[in-house]
Amino acid sequence: MAPSRGRALRALGTMGVAFATIIAVMSVSESAHAAPALEQEAESATISQGVVESNHAGFSGTGFVNYDNVVGSYVEYTLTADQAGEHELTFRYANGTTADRPVSVTVDGGAAQTVSFPGTGAWTTWQTRTAKVTLKAGANKIRATATTANGGPNADKISAVRLGPVDAEPPTPPKNLQFVSSTASTVSLKWEAATDNVGVTGYEIYQHGQHVLSVGNVLEATATGLQPDTDYDWTVFAKDAANNVSQASNNVLGRTQPAPPDNEAPTVPGNLRSTGRTATSVDLAWTASTDNVGVTGYDIYVNGEVRQTADGNATSATVAGLTAGTEYAFRVLARDAKGNRSGLSNEIKVTPAAGGPSGTPDPGTVSTIASGVDVAWGLVFLPDGSALFSERNTFNIYRLTKSGQKTPAGKISQAVGTNGEGGLLGLEIAPSFNTDHWLYVYHTASEGNRVIRIKYENGALVQSSYQILLQGMAKNRYHNGGRLRYGPVDGKLYVSVGDAQNPDNNPQNNNSLNGKILRINLDGSIPSDNPFGNAVWSKGHRNPQGLDFDSLGRLWESEFGDSTQDEVNLIVKGGNYGWPNCEGTTGSCSGYLAPKKTWSTSQASPSGLTIINDYVFVATTVGQRVYRMRIDGDTLVDQKVYFQGTYDRLRTVEVDHDGDIWLTTTTDKDGTPNNDRILLIDIQYSGGGGGGFKLTSSAFADNAMMPAKYTCAGDGTAGQDPSPPLAWGASQGAQGYAIVFADKANNGNKLHWAIWDIPAATGSLPENLGAGFNVPSQGTAKQKAMGSGASALKYFGPCPGGSTHPYTFTLYALNTATVAGITSSSTMAQIETAIKNASTANTVLRAQSNASA
């Protein structure tokens, strides 16, 4: 009996595996074979861990391949297609056992789908199994690899036929969408039927671009789980059996009813305190309020006025845009859904002071450069330091100087709107702008979305120079993407394109430009090293908008999620980021590239993204805030939240030639023109040579490798290590200091060692502190480390065992000379919490280590 093994093609829709060549399966009734079969006998293919035999009758050609009974044995066929497109593969095989012998099938090394090869009853009984893949024009390597110890089936041959056109005609838009009724948490809608050449199968209900509900072929629906007393902007889309999605219905506003009567206010937030500060910001923390129904938010008062807000589940916030050396008074109150407000918390007074690692960009004072603008979307800086910005809905482009002088540059008359997120979007220039004057533009047009270029000369767009570089990106009311970014390393133009609200047909289809990051040459041609032979650079995206490159030339992207999670991704060539099978880290995510950061869709909806000194800034619409995160290897750490609720919805964030941020508002849900602003955030850079409250070590630089003598490698034993020398400048008003040393691998916080109650007059610690809870020769200072026994009473250096880990020494300025509640039996977590509770400011010295004992 011949062993027969083969690997099952993994079904993309159910297994969620990144497979660069698989697209949606077409109904046989909707397809036709439009080309003769391509075919190759297994015995003429490339064989690994298998042999050609002819001892079972019924095979074609000169024999068949008998796989070895091992995982990983394979047959690799070469099929040369005359045209690119979807093909149906047919495997002819025999399996004389009762065991399935699945194989993994890949095309040109892409990710796999699985095909099952069940028993055929006898080794002389030959049957077929099929799978659908996308082949490129020319030679394609199709590998069928055994996935079980049974190996694959007896393989006779493979054939392929190109499938003819499927139903590509979308339904008409639903008509006459109407708001019917609402409660405090629901909205009911109805509409008139869409039509389709084959038949409508269902409808998708969206709220301002966010998917809320799917229904079958019915003409009414009720959305649930909404916030009370809130306006919602509703749109409906029709869908057919081939997953074609219509354009949008009319949109209608539907407001929820007020919350039920509730006169009970939340409790007062407790123990307001400062946990850190920079020259321009103050970190606040408080004890959560409680409410009979639920706390929905906090108002943060600065000098008696509401400065910003925080989410209802938050217990901390950062207030930015402050002035160094100026004292501010802070208080916090809680709100519930009915608008009941608690009393104000205790008041604290804090003076922003310099601190933080060298080069840290901290948001300072905020001013308005331009007002009376309408959804400023694209923003690009010219060589002279001025900017060009686009208005999404008017299709106008303006020049704007940092002093606030605004002059019209011209209109993109070919642009059209979508009554949603389409229109005049991203702008970019290349370093060659001084000589070529090309302005690159992404805009919605009559047939879809386009990338064009047009010359900007003598203060105006040269209309006769308008040139289409790339088109064929489908449009819809929402999910048009639209950001452009010049690649500083390769000189290419990168484009973020949304899925056009057609998740089933676009993001995983290599032949669609939607749901992708695209990469083109500056003349619109396709780079020869693109992964799929077209403009596609990465795929599996929903509605990507923000793009920027870090100091290593790596591309980062921000992306709107559906109803669960928004994302920031690190983009790689050919990468598959999972949509629609995977949203953030939810769904069927195995085999896809995971995001580097996620947020709830209620806390973000990220649009613009810019990077300063490897700090990522993201502007959010629904979240009405700016996030800042530090790039640490291939992770994002040290998240800060700025300006929450202060400037309404935020769209675009860009850093200018001076290192300051321009931030655009996007009050686009109210339908009122010219009520947006472009803001200037004065960025202050910590540690810029002025000393101050900054932790340093004479033994190593910030973020450098720690010398072995301060690690477990020094004496070959974990624990009881010599501590490094540390020094710092004074923090104004500090009553004492503390230092916490931690391993931060994988966004963790493994606490190694802490020293606290360091006298206020102290500005340094010598190398190799002595052992003991009471630190020898250091006044009132006390220490504790991880571990047990004597090892817990002396500095415990890094010992990550050969792989490089990031570490931090965090210096805290304390509001007390003695941190209360700590004893020699306290845990490291308890010690860190007590130190943070007593802290008024902190600064970080980073380190790396790969030491082994």
N, C-alpha and C positions, 0 to 999 in steps of 0.2 A: 504494500500500500504506500502510495506516495504522500509524503507530508505536504500539506497545502495550507498556506497562511497568507493573509493579506489584510491591510489595514482599512478600517471603515472611514469613509470621508466624513469629516465632522460637519454637521449641518449648522450653518452660520447662524440661522435664526434661533436655534435652540441651545447651542453650546457656547455661543459668544466668543469664538476664537478669532484672533486677528488673522485674516487670510486675504492677502492683498489682491487676489484675483477672483474671488467669488462675488457674484452679484445675485440679485433676487431671482429665485426660481420662477420660471414662466410656466403658465398652464399650457399643457400640450394642445388643448383646443385653440389656443391663441397664438400658436407658433407654427412655422412651417420650415422644413429643411430647404435652405436656399443654396446649398453648395454640396458637391459630392463628398463622400466620406473620406477623411484622412485615416490612415491605417498603418499599424506596424505590428509585426509578429513579435511575441515576447522573446523568442529565441535570438532575435537580432537586436534586442535592446541591451542596455548596460545592466549587468547582473551582479549583485553583491550578496554573498552567502546564499547561493542557490545554484542549481545545475539544470542543463537542458536535457530532457528525456523524451522518449517516444513510446513508452511501454503501455500507454492507455489509449485505445482507439478513439477516433472522433475529433482529433485536433486538426486545425488547419496548418498550412505551412509544413515545416519539417520537424516540428516537435512542440514542446511546451516547457515552461520553467517550473521546476519543483523547488519552492522556497525551502531553505533550511529551517528547522524548528527552533528559531530563536527570535527574540525581539530585535528589530533593526535590519533584518534581511530585506532586500528591496529589488525591484525591477524599475529601471528608469528608461522611459520611452522618449523618443524625440519625434514630435509632430510639427510639421511646417505648415502653418496656416497662410492662405492667400490674403485673408482679410482679418483684421482685428475684430473681436466681438465675442458674444456669448456662444459657447459650444456645448454640446452634449457629448460627454465621454461615455463609451460603452466598453466595459471590460468583459471579455468572454473567459469563463473559468469553469473548473470542476472542483468539487469538495466531497469526497466520499465518506466523510465523518459526519457526526451529528453536531459538532462544535462549530460555532461561528468563528471565522478567521478574518477579522477586520484588518484593513490597511489604512494608513494615513496617506492622503494624496496631496501633493504640493505641485505647484506650477512655478518653475524657475526659482525654487527655494523659498517661495512665499509661505505664509502660515497655512495650516492644514485644515482640511475637512476630512471626515471619517466616512468610509463606505463599508457596509457590512457584507460579508460573503458567507451566507449560511450554507448548510449541507445541500448537495444536489442529489443525494441518494446513492450515487456510485461514482467512481473515478472516471467512468466512461460517459457519464451524463454531463453535458456541457450546457451551461446557462449564462445569462448576462446580468450585469448590474450597471446602473448608470449614475452619472453625477454631472452637474452643470458647473462650468468654470468659464472664465474669460481668458481667451488666448490673444496674444499679440500677433500682428502680422510678422511672419517669419518663423524661425525655429523656436519651439517651446519644449522645455525639459519637464516631463510629467513623471514624478517619482511616486511609486506605490510601495510604502514601507510597512512591514509587519509590526504590529503593536502588541502581540501576545506571544507567549512561549510556543504556541502552536504554529507560528509563522503565518505565511499567507496561503491563499488557495493555489492550486495548479493554474498558472496563468497561460492562456493560449494567445490572446492578442488584445490590442486596444484599437478602437476606432473612434472618430469624432466627426460630428456634423455641426456646421454653423447653423444656428437657429435664426430663422427669419424674424421679421419685425413682430414685436408684441403690441398689445394695445397701449399706445403711447398717448392717447387722447384723454386729457383730464375732463372731469365733469364741469359743467357750467357752475358759476358761483351760486350759492343759495340766495334767495331773494327775500326782501322784506323782513329782515330780522327785527323782532320786536321784544321789548321788555314787557313781561307779563305781570310779575309780582315778586315780592321779596319778604324775607324775614330778617332778623338780626344777623343770621349766618348763612342765608341762602338767597339765590336769585334764580327765577324761572324765566325761560326764554322760549320763543317759538319762531318759526320761519317757514318759508315756502320752499318746495322741493327743488333741488338741482336736477339737471338732466345729464345723461351720459350716453355715448354711443353703444355701450354694452349694458351698463346698469350701475346706479349708485348703490354702494353697500353700507355706507355709514357717514357720520358727520363728526368733525372735531371742533370742540368749543375752546376758544382761546380768550384770555383776558390780557389785553395789552401785550401780546407776543408770548405769553406764558400759557402753556397747555394746561387746561383745567379738567376736561372731561371728554371721553369718547363715547358715542352712542351708535346704535345700529341705524337702519334705514327708517328713522322716525323723524318727526318734525317738531319736537319739543324736548326740552331738557331742563334739569335743575342742578345748578352748581351749589355745592355745599362747602362748609368749612371756611366761610368768609368772615372778615372782620365787620363788626357792626358800624353803622352810620358812615359808610365809605362808598365813594363812587368807584365803579368798575367799568372798564371799557371793553365791550364784548364784540367778538367776531366769530363767525362760523365758517367752516370749510367742508366741502364734500369730498368723498373718497370713493374710488371704484375698486373692483376686485384685483386690478393690477397695481394697486397702491398709488395710482395717480391722484394727485391732490389738486383741487380747484384753486382759483384765486379767491380772495376773501369776499364774503358777503358785505353788505353795508355794516358799519359799526353802530352800536347803540350803547348809551350809558344806562347802567342799571345800578341803583344805589340800594344798599342794604338798610334795613330799619335800625333805629337806635337800639342800643342795648336795653335789656329789661331794667326796670327801676332798681337803683342801687344807690343808697345814700351813705354807704360806709366807705370812708377813705382808707387807703393803705396806712400801715404803721410808718412811723418816721424811720428813714434809713439811719443805721447806727454806726458809731465809731468811724466817722469820716476821717481819713488820714492821707498823707502823701507817702507814696512808696518809691518815688524817684522824680528826678527833674533834669532838664537840660537847660541850655541858655534861653530856649524859647518855649519850653513846655513843662507841664507839671503832670505827673501820674497820680491819680486819685484811686482810692479803694474805700469801700464801705461795707457794712453788714446789710444783707438783703432785707427789704421790707416784705411784709406779708399783707394779704388782702383776702376778704371773704370770697371774692370771685377770682381775682388774679391781677398781679401787677403787670401793666403793659408797657411801662417806660419810666425813665427818670429824667428830670430836668436838672441841669448842672448850672448853678449860679456862680458868676464871677463878678465880684464887687457889686453884688446886689441885683444883677441882671442875668437872665437866662442866656448862657453862652452857647450851649449845645445840649444834645440829648444822649441817652443810652438806652439799649434794649431792656425790656422788662426782666430778662434773666441775667442781666449784667450786674456785676459788683465792682467794676472798675472802669476807668476811662482815662484818656489822655487829653488834656486841654492844651492846644498848641496855639501858635500865633502870639505868644507873649513876649515881653521885653525883658532882657536880662537885667538883673539888679533892681527891678521894680517889684514891690510886694503886692500880692494879690490875695483877696479873701475868697474862699470857696465854701459853698454849701450845696446840698443835694436834696431834692424831694422826689417822691414817688407818685405815679399816676396810675389809674385803672381805666378800663374801657369806657366807663361812663364819664370820665373827666374829673372824678374825685381826686383831690390832691392831698397828700400827707402834709404834715408840718415839715419845716426845714430841719435838716440835720444840724449837728454841731458845726460851728464855723472853724475853719483852719486858715492860717495865713502862711503863704509860702512865697519865697523869692526865687525865681528861676536863676540858675547859675550854670556855668559851663561844666561839661562832663561828657563822658562817652568816649569810645575809641576814636582815634584820629580819622578824620574824613567822614564821620557820620553825618548825613544830611538831615537836619531837623527843621521842620517848617516854622518859619518865623511870622512876622506881621503879614497880613493879607490886605491888599488894596484892589480896587476895581480899575482895570485898564480900559475896558469898554463896556458900556451898557446899551440897552436897546437893540441887542442883536437877537437873531432868531435861530435857535438850535445850532450853535456853532459846533461843527462836527470835525472836519479836518483842520489841522494846524501844523504848519511847517515853517521853520526859520530860514530866512534868507542870509546870504553871507554878510550883509551889513547889520545883522542883529534884529531887524524887523521881521514880522511874520506875515504869512498869508493864511487866512482862514476861510473855510467854506460854510455857508448856511445851507443846511440840509433841505429846507422846504422852499426857499426862495431861489436856489440855484446860483446865488451870487457868491463871488469871491472878493475879499477885501484885503488890503494891506493895512497892518496895524503896527505902530511903533510902540516901544516900551513906555514911552511917555503918554501914550493914549491917542495919538493922531491916527484917525481911521479914514482911508480913502478907497473908493471902489476900484477894483481891478478889472471887473467884467463879469459876465454871466455865462454859464455853460447852458446854452439854449437847447442842446440835445437832451438834457436831463429831464426826467419826469418823476413825479412823486408816486407814492403807493398808499397815501393816507395812513402811514405807519412809519416804518423804519427805513424806507427807501428814499432816494433822492440824490443830492450831491453830498458825497461822503468823504473818503480819505484823500489826503494830499501828500505828496513827497517830492523831493528833489534829489539829485545825485551830486556828488562832489564836483562834477563837471559843469554845474549850473553856470558858473562864471563865464564860461565860453559858449555853452550850447543853449542856455536859457530855457530848458525844457522843464515844465511843471507836469508831474504825473498825477492823474486824477482818477478816482473810482466813482462812478455814478450809475444810477439806474436810468435805463433808456427804454424805448418802446418795446424792444424785443427781449429785454432782460437787463442784467448788469454788465457793465463794461469797465475796462481799464483803458484810459486814453492818455495821450500827452498833448500839451498845447504850450506854445512859447509865451513867456511873460517877459516883455521888453518895454522899457521906457514907461514903467508903471501901469501897463495894461496887458491883458490877454490878447494875443494875436489870433483872431478868430479863424483866419485862413490857414493857420498851421495845425488845426485840430486833426488828430490822427488816432485812429482806433488801433490799440495794441492787442487787445484780447477781448473777446465777447463769447457768448454762449453760456454764461452763468445765469441760471433761471432766477427770476425775481418772484416775490410775493409781498403781501402787506408787511410781513415781518421776516426776520431771519435772512437778511441780505448781506450780513458781514460788513466789509467795507474799508478796513484799514490797509494802508500801504506802508512798507518799510524797506529802505535800502539796506542791503546786506553789506556791512563794512569789510568783510573778509573776501567774499566772492564777487562783489559788485553786481549782484542780481537784485531784482525787485520782487519782494514777497507780498502776497495778497491774501487777506483773510476773507473767506466767502462762506456765507451761511447756507443752510440746507434748503432754503426756500420753502420751509414748512412741508417738506416731502421727505421725512426721515427714512422711510422704507426703501425708497428708490435711489437716493442721492449719496449719502455720506460714505457708504461701503462700496459704491460703484466706481471703479477706477476710471471709467469712461465719462463720468459726470464731473464737472468742475465745482459742484456745490457740496457744502459740508467739508471743505478742504482748506488747507493752506497751499497756495500756489506759488510757483517760482518761475520767473521769466527773465529773459535778457531785456536790457533797456530799450531795445527796438521791437519788443514783442515776440521775438522768436523763442523757441523752446531750448533750454540748455541741454546739451547732449548727455549730461550725467544725471538728469532727473530720473527718479526710480521707475516710472511707469510709462515712459516714452511720450508723455504729454506734459501739461503744465503742473500736474499734481505733485506736491512735495510731501504732504502728509494728509491723512484722511480720518474719517470717523469723528468729525466735528459737528456741533449743532449750530451755534451762532457765534463764531469767534470774531472778536473785534480788536482787542489790544495786541500789539506786537512790538517787541523791542529786543535788542541784542545786549548781552552782558560783556564784561571785559575779556572773556575768552572767546567771543564771537558766537556764542550760543543763543538761539532764538527762544524767547519766552512768549507765551500767548495767554490771554484771558478770554474766557468763553462763558456765555450765558447757558445755564442749565435749563432743564424743562420745568419740573415742579419740585425737585428735591435738592440738587446740589449744583452750584456754580464752580468753575474750575480755573486754576492757573496751571498751564502745562509747559514742560520743557520739550520743544519740538525737535525731532530728529528726522533725518531723511527716511522716507518710506514708512514712518511710524503710523500705527493705527491706534486711535484714541477712544474707540469703542462705541460711539454713538451710532445707532440708537439702542444697541444691546446693553450698553453700560453708560450710566449717567453719574459722573463723579466717581465715587467708589461703590455705587449701588447698582443692582441689576446683575447681569451675567458678565462679569468683568475679567474672567480668566483669559489670559493670553493677550490682553490689551495693555497699552502703556498707561500706567496710573498717573493721575494728576499729582502735582507737587503741593497743591493747596486746594482745599474745598471750603465753601461756605454754604450755609442754607440760602436758598434763593430769596428768602425774605430779608437777608442781611447783606446782599451784594447786588446781583445783576451787574457784573463788571463790564465796563466798556473800554476806556482808555488804559494804557499801561506804558510806563516809562521807567528807565533804570538809571540811577545815579550812584556811582561808586559801588556798584553791585548791590544796591538797595532797590527793590522793586516797589514802585508806587502804582496803585490801581485805583481808578476812579469808578464809583458805582452809582447806578441810577436808583433802583429801589432802596438800596442801603443808605443812600444820601451821605456817604462818607468816603474818605480816602484811607486805604490800607497801605501800610509800609512794612516790608519784610526784607530781611537780609538773606542774600544768596550764600549758602554755606555748602560748598561742594555742589551736589545736585539736589539740595533740599532748600526749603525756605523756612527761616526761623525768626524769632524775635519780633513777632507781629505787633504793630502799633495801629491804633485806630484814631484818625484825626477828623475833626469838623463834622461829626455826625449830627445831621439835622440842622446844620447851621446855614448852608447855602442851597438847600433843596437838592434836586436830582443833579448828579454830576456826570459829565460825558467824557471829556477828553483831558488828558494830563500829559504835558510835554515839558521837557527841560530845555531852557534856552542856552545861548552861548555863554552867559554869565553864571550858569549853574543854578538859576532860579526856575521855579515851576509856573507855567501858565495853566490855568484850570478853567474849563468851560462848564457853565450850568446848562441844563437841558430840561426846562420846564415845559416838556412837549406833550403832556397829557391834558393840558387845559385848553388847547386850541387857540390860545391868545398869542398873536405874533409879537416879536420885538420885546419880549420880557426876560431875555436871558442876558448873562454877563460873561465876560472873560476876566478872570481874577489873576492877580500876580501874587505868588507866595514867595516871600523873601527867604531863601534857604540859608540857614546858618550851619557851618561845618565845624563839628566839635574837634577838640584836640589839635587845633591848627597852629601849634607851636607856642601857644600862650601859657602853657602850664595849667594851673587851675586844678579843679577836682578831676584828676585823671590818674588811673592806676598804671604803673609801669614796673618793669623789672630790668635790672642791669644785665640779667643773664640771658634774656631772649626778647625779641621784638614782638609786637602785637601780631597774633595769628601765626607765629613761627613755631617750629618744633622745639619742645622743651629738651634741654640737655639731659642726657641719660642719668646724670648724678642725682637729679630731682625726681626720678621715677623708680619703679621696682627693679629696673635693669641695673641700677647703681650697685646694689648689693646682692641682686639675684633673688630677693625675697620681698613679697608684697607686704606693705606696711612699714612703719618706723623709718620713713625716708627723710633725707634732708630737705627742708623747705627752701624754695628759692627766695632770693632777696626781693622785696617789694617796696615801692615808694609811691607817694601820692601827694597832691596839693590839698590844702584845706578846703572844706566845704563850709560856707558861711553859716554860722550858728550851730554847727555840729557839737553835740555833747559827748560824742564818742564815735568809734568806728567798728565795723565788722567786715570780715571777708569770708565768702563761701566759695569753695572750690568744687566743681561738678563736671562730670562726664556728660556731654550733650549728644552722644551718638544717637542717630535715628530719632532726632527731635526729643531725646530723653532728658532726664534730669537726675542722674545717679550721683547722689551727694557723697563726696569723698572726705571733706574736711571743712571745719568752720572754726574761726577764731573771732571772738567778740569782746565787748567791754574794753576795747583798745582805747586808752586815754585820748581825750580830744587834742592834746598837745602833740601827740605822736604823728609823724608823717612818714614813717618807714618801719619795716621789719627786717632784721638781719637774716642772713642765710642760716639754715639749720637751727630752727627754734628747738629749745629743749622739750623733753616730754613732761606731761603732767596736765591735769585739768586746769590748774593755775599755772599759766605759762611762765617759766623761769625768766627773770630779768625783764619782764614786760609789764610791770605795774599791775593793774587790775585785770589784765587780759586773761581770758579763759579759752580753752580749745576742746574740740571733740572730733573724732573721725569715725569712719565706718569700721566695722569689725568689732572685735571684743578684746577684753583684757588690756594689756599694756598698749597694744596696737591702736586702741581707740583713743589714746591720750597723747598722740603725736601726729604730725602731718602725714597723710597717707597719699603718696604720689600716684600718678597714672600708671596703669598696668593693663592696657587693652589687648595684650596677647598677640601682637604682630600686625593686626590691622589698625590703620590710622583712625583715631577718634578725635573729635574736637572737644576741647575743654574750656571752661571759663573760670577766671577768678573775678568774682563780683564784689566790689567794694561798696559798702553801705555807709552813708552818713546817718548817725542815730540822733534821735531827739532826747535821749537819756544816756546817762553815763553807765547805767547798769541795765541790761535787758532782763526784764522780769520773767519769771516762770521757767527758767532753765536750770536744770541740775545736771550732775554728772551721769544720771541715768536717763536723761531725755534722749529721744531718738533724733537722728539727723533731720528728719522732716519737721519735727517739733521745733528744733533749733532754728531751722531756716524760716519757718513761719513766724516765730517770735521776733527774729531779726527784721524781717520784712515789715512786720506790724510797727516796729519802732523806727523805721527808716524814713528819712526825708528826701534822700537822693541816692542814686547809685551810678556806678560807672563800671565798665567791663574791660578786662584784659583777657584776650583770647589766646589759646595755645593749641598745639597739636602734639600727639604722641602716638607711637606704635610700640611702646616698650613691652618687653616680656620678662617675666621672672625667670 
